[in-house]
């Protein structure tokens, strides 16, 4: 009677593959959420957030306020978030953790500022005062558009990108450059110069090399 031996499954290799897949997915999700969120905030902040009228000469003059008139915080934090999203891949260890926190805070701050601006009337009141010449004038028939809440959604996407960076950032690769792990530049291999070819001599001189010196 024969025995059937089961082939052992290489668990460490399977776990490593699963971790790599999770790392790639979280990296792609963070890049997508951060880029889309910042774009949404920047675009929505330039739209009309509030509308109203000001009484002028027995009539009414329509007024509107864009997101940039209400608050400049979401736009500024969206730019900070984009910079942090790029910087996540340029730093390692503690630096990556700090940048990830900055990314998450940028999204949270942009969303909170846009939420507060959704019910703000100060920008339109200021326009009404300038239009009528009366410093105490206020806007009438005030209405708000959905754009502040679109900005809030964009900030939330940036926040989610930051949370992904905090959770999975340690698994993500860092930018590779001309430097080794110890921070020293990699030595560049000198080009071979053929003394019988004038073009090689000229190229060596352009590179600042001595074509008469042997490698």
Sine and cosine of phi, psi and omega as CSV:
sin_phi,cos_phi,sin_psi,cos_psi,sin_omega,cos_omega
0.00,0.00,0.85,-0.53,-0.06,-1.00
-1.00,0.05,0.35,-0.94,0.03,-1.00
-0.91,-0.41,0.66,-0.75,0.03,-1.00
-0.99,-0.17,0.88,-0.48,0.00,-1.00
-1.00,-0.07,0.76,-0.64,0.02,-1.00
-0.99,0.17,0.68,-0.73,0.03,-1.00
-0.97,0.22,0.83,-0.55,-0.03,-1.00
-0.91,0.41,0.67,-0.74,0.02,-1.00
-1.00,0.08,0.78,-0.62,-0.01,-1.00
-0.95,0.31,1.00,0.03,-0.07,-1.00
-0.87,0.49,-0.72,0.70,-0.01,-1.00
-0.84,0.54,-0.64,0.77,0.00,-1.00
-0.92,0.39,-0.64,0.77,0.03,-1.00
-0.91,0.42,-0.65,0.76,0.02,-1.00
-0.92,0.40,-0.62,0.78,0.03,-1.00
-0.91,0.42,-0.64,0.77,0.03,-1.00
-0.91,0.42,-0.64,0.77,0.02,-1.00
-0.91,0.42,-0.65,0.76,0.02,-1.00
-0.91,0.42,-0.64,0.77,0.02,-1.00
-0.91,0.42,-0.65,0.76,0.03,-1.00
-0.90,0.43,-0.69,0.73,0.03,-1.00
-0.89,0.46,-0.62,0.79,0.02,-1.00
-0.90,0.44,-0.69,0.72,-0.01,-1.00
-0.91,0.41,-0.67,0.75,-0.01,-1.00
-0.91,0.41,-0.69,0.72,0.00,-1.00
-0.92,0.39,-0.59,0.81,0.03,-1.00
-0.90,0.43,-0.73,0.68,0.01,-1.00
-0.89,0.45,-0.65,0.76,0.00,-1.00
-0.91,0.42,-0.67,0.74,0.00,-1.00
-0.91,0.42,-0.68,0.73,0.03,-1.00
-0.88,0.47,-0.70,0.72,-0.01,-1.00
-0.90,0.43,-0.76,0.65,-0.05,-1.00
-0.90,0.44,-0.69,0.73,-0.02,-1.00
-0.91,0.41,-0.71,0.71,-0.02,-1.00
-0.92,0.39,-0.71,0.70,0.01,-1.00
-0.91,0.41,-0.68,0.73,-0.01,-1.00
-0.87,0.49,-0.72,0.69,0.02,-1.00
-0.90,0.44,-0.65,0.76,0.03,-1.00
-0.89,0.45,-0.68,0.73,0.01,-1.00
-0.88,0.47,-0.71,0.71,-0.01,-1.00
-0.89,0.46,-0.73,0.69,-0.03,-1.00
-0.90,0.44,-0.63,0.77,0.00,-1.00
-0.96,0.27,-0.71,0.70,-0.06,-1.00
-0.93,0.37,-0.51,0.86,0.00,-1.00
-0.92,0.38,-0.32,0.95,0.02,-1.00
-1.00,-0.05,0.01,1.00,0.00,-1.00
-1.00,-0.03,0.16,-0.99,0.00,-1.00
-0.97,0.24,0.83,-0.56,-0.01,-1.00
-0.99,-0.14,-0.54,0.84,-0.09,-1.00
-0.60,-0.80,0.51,-0.86,0.02,-1.00
-0.70,-0.72,0.45,-0.89,0.02,-1.00
-0.13,-0.99,-0.16,-0.99,0.01,-1.00
-0.73,-0.68,0.44,-0.90,0.08,-1.00
-0.82,-0.57,0.70,-0.71,-0.01,-1.00
-0.97,0.24,0.86,-0.51,-0.01,-1.00
-0.69,-0.72,0.88,-0.48,0.09,-1.00
0.82,0.57,0.68,0.73,0.01,-1.00
0.99,0.16,-0.05,1.00,0.04,-1.00
-0.86,-0.52,-0.26,-0.97,0.01,-1.00
-0.73,-0.68,0.64,-0.77,-0.01,-1.00
-0.91,-0.41,0.83,-0.56,0.00,-1.00
-0.93,0.36,0.66,-0.75,0.02,-1.00
-0.77,-0.64,0.44,-0.90,0.10,-1.00
-0.58,-0.82,0.39,-0.92,0.01,-1.00
-0.75,-0.66,0.78,-0.63,0.06,-1.00
-1.00,0.09,0.22,-0.97,-0.01,-1.00
-0.85,0.52,-0.60,0.80,0.02,-1.00
-0.92,0.38,-0.41,0.91,0.08,-1.00
-0.97,0.25,-0.54,0.84,-0.04,-1.00
-0.98,0.22,-0.78,0.63,0.00,-1.00
-0.37,-0.93,0.64,-0.76,0.05,-1.00
-0.99,-0.14,0.05,1.00,-0.07,-1.00
-0.91,0.42,-0.74,0.68,-0.01,-1.00
-0.86,0.52,-0.66,0.75,0.01,-1.00
-0.89,0.46,-0.73,0.69,-0.01,-1.00
-0.89,0.47,-0.68,0.73,-0.03,-1.00
-0.95,0.31,-0.48,0.88,0.08,-1.00
-0.91,0.41,-0.63,0.78,0.04,-1.00
-0.92,0.39,-0.66,0.75,0.06,-1.00
-0.88,0.47,-0.66,0.75,0.02,-1.00
-0.89,0.46,-0.65,0.76,0.04,-1.00
-0.89,0.45,-0.69,0.72,0.02,-1.00
-0.89,0.46,-0.65,0.76,0.02,-1.00
-0.92,0.40,-0.59,0.81,0.00,-1.00
-0.89,0.46,-0.63,0.78,0.04,-1.00
-0.96,0.29,-0.65,0.76,-0.06,-1.00
-0.92,0.39,-0.38,0.93,0.02,-1.00
-0.83,0.56,-0.57,0.82,-0.07,-1.00
-1.00,0.00,-0.09,1.00,-0.02,-1.00
-0.99,-0.17,-0.14,0.99,-0.04,-1.00
-0.82,-0.57,0.19,-0.98,-0.02,-1.00
-0.72,-0.69,0.27,-0.96,0.14,-0.99
0.77,0.64,-0.86,-0.51,-0.08,-1.00
-0.89,0.46,-0.59,0.81,0.03,-1.00
-0.89,0.46,-0.64,0.77,0.03,-1.00
-0.92,0.39,-0.60,0.80,0.03,-1.00
-0.90,0.44,-0.70,0.71,-0.01,-1.00
-0.90,0.43,-0.66,0.75,0.01,-1.00
-0.92,0.39,-0.59,0.81,0.05,-1.00
-0.90,0.44,-0.65,0.76,0.07,-1.00
-0.89,0.47,-0.68,0.73,0.03,-1.00
-0.88,0.47,-0.64,0.77,0.03,-1.00
-0.88,0.47,-0.72,0.69,0.00,-1.00
-0.91,0.42,-0.67,0.74,0.00,-1.00
-0.92,0.40,-0.55,0.83,0.04,-1.00
-0.89,0.46,-0.70,0.71,0.03,-1.00
-0.91,0.42,-0.69,0.73,0.00,-1.00
-0.90,0.43,-0.67,0.74,0.01,-1.00
-0.91,0.41,-0.65,0.76,0.03,-1.00
-0.90,0.44,-0.68,0.73,0.00,-1.00
-0.91,0.41,-0.67,0.74,-0.02,-1.00
-0.92,0.39,-0.68,0.73,0.01,-1.00
-0.90,0.43,-0.64,0.77,0.02,-1.00
-0.93,0.38,-0.59,0.81,0.02,-1.00
-0.90,0.43,-0.66,0.75,0.04,-1.00
-0.92,0.40,-0.59,0.81,-0.01,-1.00
-0.96,0.28,-0.23,0.97,-0.03,-1.00
-0.91,0.41,-0.43,0.90,-0.01,-1.00
-0.90,-0.43,0.25,0.97,-0.06,-1.00
-0.99,0.17,0.63,-0.77,0.04,-1.00
-0.84,-0.54,0.02,1.00,-0.09,-1.00
-0.89,0.45,-0.63,0.78,-0.03,-1.00
-0.90,0.43,-0.67,0.74,0.02,-1.00
-0.95,0.31,-0.59,0.81,0.06,-1.00
-0.88,0.47,-0.63,0.78,0.04,-1.00
-0.91,0.42,-0.65,0.76,0.05,-1.00
-0.92,0.40,-0.61,0.79,0.03,-1.00
-0.90,0.44,-0.64,0.77,0.02,-1.00
-0.91,0.42,-0.65,0.76,0.03,-1.00
-0.93,0.36,-0.62,0.79,-0.05,-1.00
-0.94,0.35,-0.68,0.74,-0.06,-1.00
-1.00,0.03,-0.27,0.96,-0.07,-1.00
0.97,0.23,0.16,0.99,0.01,-1.00
-0.94,-0.35,0.91,-0.41,-0.07,-1.00
-0.91,0.41,-0.30,0.95,-0.01,-1.00
-0.99,-0.13,0.04,1.00,-0.04,-1.00
-0.94,0.34,0.55,-0.84,0.06,-1.00
-0.78,-0.63,0.28,-0.96,-0.04,-1.00
-0.99,0.16,0.56,-0.83,0.04,-1.00
-0.94,-0.33,0.32,-0.95,0.04,-1.00
0.77,0.64,0.76,0.64,-0.05,-1.00
-0.95,0.31,0.76,-0.65,0.09,-1.00
-0.71,-0.71,0.44,-0.90,0.01,-1.00
-0.87,-0.50,0.56,-0.83,0.00,-1.00
-1.00,-0.07,0.16,-0.99,0.03,-1.00
-0.96,0.27,-0.13,0.99,-0.12,-0.99
-0.88,0.48,-0.58,0.82,0.08,-1.00
-0.86,0.52,-0.61,0.79,-0.01,-1.00
-0.96,0.26,-0.46,0.89,0.15,-0.99
-0.91,0.42,-0.64,0.77,0.06,-1.00
-0.90,0.44,-0.64,0.77,0.08,-1.00
-0.85,0.52,-0.70,0.72,0.00,-1.00
-0.88,0.47,-0.65,0.76,0.04,-1.00
-0.89,0.45,-0.65,0.76,0.05,-1.00
-0.90,0.44,-0.60,0.80,0.03,-1.00
-0.90,0.44,-0.61,0.79,0.04,-1.00
-0.90,0.44,-0.65,0.76,0.06,-1.00
-0.89,0.45,-0.65,0.76,0.03,-1.00
-0.87,0.50,-0.69,0.72,0.02,-1.00
-0.89,0.46,-0.62,0.79,0.06,-1.00
-0.88,0.47,-0.65,0.76,0.04,-1.00
-0.91,0.41,-0.63,0.78,0.02,-1.00
-0.91,0.41,-0.61,0.79,0.07,-1.00
-0.91,0.42,-0.64,0.77,0.03,-1.00
-0.90,0.43,-0.61,0.79,0.03,-1.00
-0.92,0.39,-0.60,0.80,-0.06,-1.00
-0.99,0.16,-0.68,0.74,-0.13,-0.99
-0.88,-0.47,0.01,1.00,-0.10,-1.00
-0.85,0.53,-0.53,0.85,-0.02,-1.00
-0.92,0.40,-0.31,0.95,0.00,-1.00
-1.00,-0.03,-0.20,0.98,-0.08,-1.00
-0.98,0.18,0.50,-0.86,0.04,-1.00
-0.96,0.26,0.35,-0.94,0.06,-1.00
-0.97,-0.26,0.29,-0.96,0.02,-1.00
-0.88,0.47,0.68,-0.73,0.07,-1.00
-0.97,-0.25,0.65,-0.76,-0.02,-1.00
-0.70,-0.72,-0.54,-0.84,-0.03,-1.00
-1.00,0.00,0.31,0.95,-0.10,-0.99
-0.87,-0.50,0.59,-0.81,0.06,-1.00
-0.98,0.19,-0.02,-1.00,-0.03,-1.00
-0.92,0.39,-0.44,0.90,0.01,-1.00
-0.99,0.13,-0.01,1.00,0.06,-1.00
1.00,-0.02,-0.05,1.00,0.00,-1.00
-1.00,0.03,0.59,-0.81,0.01,-1.00
-0.92,0.39,0.59,-0.80,0.03,-1.00
-0.94,0.34,0.68,-0.73,0.03,-1.00
-0.92,0.40,0.69,-0.72,0.00,-1.00
-1.00,-0.05,0.75,-0.66,-0.03,-1.00
-0.95,0.31,0.79,-0.61,0.00,-1.00
-0.94,0.33,0.65,-0.76,0.00,-1.00
-0.96,0.29,0.56,-0.83,0.02,-1.00
-0.98,0.22,0.80,-0.60,-0.04,-1.00
-0.95,-0.31,0.83,-0.56,0.06,-1.00
-1.00,-0.04,0.93,-0.37,-0.04,-1.00
-0.89,0.45,-0.29,0.96,0.01,-1.00
-1.00,0.07,-0.07,1.00,0.00,-1.00
-0.91,-0.40,0.94,-0.33,-0.05,-1.00
-0.85,0.52,-0.56,0.83,-0.03,-1.00
-0.90,0.43,-0.56,0.83,0.04,-1.00
-0.92,0.39,-0.61,0.80,0.02,-1.00
-0.90,0.43,-0.68,0.73,0.00,-1.00
-0.91,0.41,-0.65,0.76,0.01,-1.00
-0.90,0.44,-0.62,0.79,0.04,-1.00
-0.90,0.43,-0.65,0.76,0.04,-1.00
-0.90,0.43,-0.62,0.78,0.04,-1.00
-0.90,0.45,-0.54,0.84,0.01,-1.00
-0.99,0.16,-0.07,1.00,-0.01,-1.00
0.99,0.10,0.34,0.94,-0.03,-1.00
-0.98,-0.19,0.37,-0.93,0.05,-1.00
-1.00,-0.08,0.96,-0.28,-0.07,-1.00
-0.93,0.36,-0.23,0.97,-0.02,-1.00
-1.00,0.04,-0.17,0.98,-0.01,-1.00
-1.00,-0.02,0.74,-0.67,-0.01,-1.00
-0.96,0.27,0.57,-0.82,0.02,-1.00
-0.93,0.38,0.00,0.00,0.00,0.00
